[in-house]
Amino acid sequence: MTQFSQPVPESKTLTYENQGKFDQVEIVWTDKDVPRILANNYESLGFGYGYAHARDRLVELLGQAIAMRGQRSKYYGPDAFSTLGFLKTTNLNSDLMFKLRVPDEWVKEELERLNPETQDYIVGYVNGLNFFVDNLSETQRQQIIGQEPTVRFEVEDVVRFTMRFGIMKELIEIGPHLLATANCIDGNTSSDSLSPHDSPVDVEGGFGSNAWAYGGDVVEGGGAILMGNPHSAWQRNPHQLRIYMHQCQLTIPGELDVAGSTFLGFPLPLTGYNADVSWSILDAATVTPYIMQLMDVKFEQDTIKYLVDGNYQSATLRVIEIETRQESGQVTTQSYAFAQSHLGTLFKLPQSPNKPAGWYAMTNPGECNAKGLDQFLSAAKARSTRAFIEQIEQHRGVLCQLVVADKHGDVGYVIAGNVPPITDEAMADAHVGIEGVAFNVLDGTQSKNTFRDQNQRPLQAAKSFYPNIVSRGIIHNTNNSYKYSEFGQQQPDYPSVFGQHRQQHTLAAARLDYDPRLIMSNKRMQEISANGKIDTQQALEVVFDNRNYAAETFLDWILTLEPNDCSTPLKHAFQVLANWDRKNNADSRGALLFHQLWGKVVRAKLVKVSGFGDPEVESELSTSLQSQQFIVAALEHSITELEQLGFTLNAAWGTVLYQTADNRPIAMHGGSYEQGLLNGEMPAELTRDGFSYILFGTAYLQLTEWQGDTICPQVLLAHGQRDGVGSEARSCQLQMFLDKSLYPMPYSPRQWENTYLTHKVTITRADLVS
């Protein structure tokens, strides 16, 4: 194991009784709470990361395991609302979703399909999680876990964590209608208008991740620079299992050496780097991951039948059992029946603007897929951008987009998940034919529209179907489609499942009707590429300059709306906006007032996009007389809101957007995705104490470049590594975030040997101890 140049203040050695491949693992932590796990085989490596991950995020991991097993109703009751990732629905809807779409038989099947080294790694990871829990004292258990429920981790939990990436977006469509579907199968057609389970799934904040890769043609020396800016939630409670990040470095000498951050529950870096390659993850916001097949269903006595090619076939029933906590505290088992066709479960859905009412099946090529574990373990060993993309393609699993760069100066873009392998022509031919209905709503009564193989598994697309990009220029993405991801180059049209670029099918990130961040990113690329080579400071400033697209684009016109005879408060508001620097820095005055105003403008749908995703085309703000009157009234309303909450109109942004550490507020910067800030910090509601919390936003930043053959990573994890633990590392990084600075992260063995470490744990197999 590693010999360090200075003693570690807190070191201990533990022993583990094991019959598997585990032998020994060494874990050391930096003063920023980042662990490096060093082992000789995959099971030992996974064990070390499981131990380290449990130390930092145990309660979150327990909550994830309970949710993915479909057991939230058992522990918290069925009617309470919970947030999973960024989707908010009831516990019962969540449980039914995971029981239906990530069933135990699929989990076991996927576990057996994983590569042997991946299986070893996750077996070790789970053993490490449980070993940490087993070694807690009763006092420590109370301090860490308190009264929250606990379960023993299983290897299947890690598989479920991974499989959920392929099916989570289905929850938006079917979540509020699962109970109604089961009731209809049961013969109960009465509706309860007060049922919480019928409430639409709330999409909390959306995603606002960004990534920029600068290739050898625009970087001095011919190497590449990657600025990864994935976004996550900032804080947790037992009912908000949002997406959080955790850093680590995983090392098997001569075999694997990868570092970076991952999302809660996935035990490998999703944004990361090795000696030769760096990458960053983004949500596949514009990808359509499944098709919806409208079925013709009828009930005959005790039989449910559905139409295929003119003949009715009998559906089978599948019963889902949910353990449910009653108000008395007693846990009972509730059964829910669902009809099964050759296309899977049938769901009864109401009419919406995008689809007619009726019974639907869903064909999702991302279902029953845990290959993301193989995908990111194999990609972590890649030695070039092209090799990285090849590994992603060979083990296509996690539904996401990736931006990648290497030391040779190649940069790239790849979609990592599965999409329906359907051309626009085939999609149009299978469409239900109703005007205004979403393009992926197809006629399920014809067998030619199953888009499944002979075993009724969803078809998988060939590599050539995907719009991957390799370049030596600039790749940038703000959760947008492939189309404009190569700066200065418009990609040829690929099937619309990858993203729409027509007026009737425009999709934007963060569920907006317009896409300001893509336009702002394109502007910044024009600016920094116009003056010679790009360096890391410029790359960081693209995020941290906090320029507000909406203000830069529309505020001058808004200021012309000031009435000649307006009230004193309104005149003051216009003056505050006129004096604002049009940024969301911590000391910016006017950003708060504009934030309150612009949210109303967006909700009123006064902003639209005419370029259909083209970043060269500006968004448009309605200038009709009615719109002018609305904006002035909205500004007056915003003045009243701030006055009632006790804020002055020119309050500094950092006095309302802040984090608390060491019993003091530390101002934050960045702002709403709706306003086109690349440094997104999407705040929750404004209260008298400021914004109550950050929904999603910049938390982890990864800036990598190569000096010669040596990678030089600079990073920051602003929300901290540890759940509910105030630490010097968190306080320090919050201050660094305020100061707009990152810190150099050790990577090579020599750098680690000379790094100040705060803790060291060595875990050895019991029979190896002399």
Secondary structure, 3 states (H helix, E strand, C coil): CCCCCCCCCEEEEEEECCCCCCCEEEEEEECCCCEEEEECCHHHHHHHHHHHHHHHHHHHHHHHHHHHCCCHHHHHCCCCEEEEECEEEEHHHHHHHHHHHCCHHHHHHHHHHCCHHHHHHHHHHHHHHHHHHHCCCHHHHHHHCCCCCCCCCCHHHHHHHHHHHHHCCHHHHHHHHHHHHHHHHCCCCCCCCCCHHHCCCEECCCCCCEEEEECCCCECCCCCEEEEECEECCCCECCEEECCEEEEEEEECCCEEEEEEEECCCCCCCEEECCCEEEEEECCCCCCCCEEEEECEEEECCEEEEEECCEEEECEEEEEEEEEECCCCCEEEEEEEEEEECCEECEEECCECCECCEEEEEECCCCCCCCHHHHHHHHCCCCCHHHHHHHHHHCCECCCEEEEEECCCCEEEEECECCCCCCHHHHHHHECCCCCCCCCEEECCCHHHCCECCCCCECCCCHHHCCCEEECCEEEECCCCHHHCECCCCCCCCCHHHCCCCHHHCCCHHHCCCCHHHHHHHHHHHHHHCCCCECHHHHHHHHHCCECHHHHHHHHHHHCCCCCCCCHHHHHHHHHHHHCCCECCCCCECHHHHHHHHHHHHHCCCEEECCCCCCCCCEEECCCHHHHHHHHHHHHHHHHHHHHHCCCCCCEHHHCCEEEECCEEEECCCECHHHCCCCEEEECCEECCEECCEEEEECEEEEEEEECCEEEEEEEECCCCCCCCCCHHHHHHHHHHHHCCCEECCCCHHHHHCCCEEEEEEEEEHHHCC
